[in-house]
Amino acid sequence: MTNRTDGWLERSRRKRADRFARLDEELERRMPARYARRRPRRVLAGAGAAMLGLFWVDAAVSWALAPSDTAMIVNFVILGVLVVAGMPLA
């Protein structure tokens, strides 16, 4: 009984390792060269984090200033920055 289970478990692990190896090859093939180094990936992650932070700033402005024209203007400006800067990140 344990031999059968061990064989099944070993096959499952081998299949999983093969899938991960194929995925790594596919990602390496598709990944642009500019993201091959650590610094560009960190810059991209930092920019993404800044965009997510802007969502929270937008929520805080809406909470603190709404309902007012100032809150609406700030809200639209922040959403415009998010659209312009966030689309290339996505």
Long-range contacts (C-beta under 8 A, 24 or more apart in sequence): 44-89, 47-85, 47-89, 48-89, 51-82, 51-85, 51-86, 51-89, 54-78, 54-81, 54-82, 55-82, 58-82
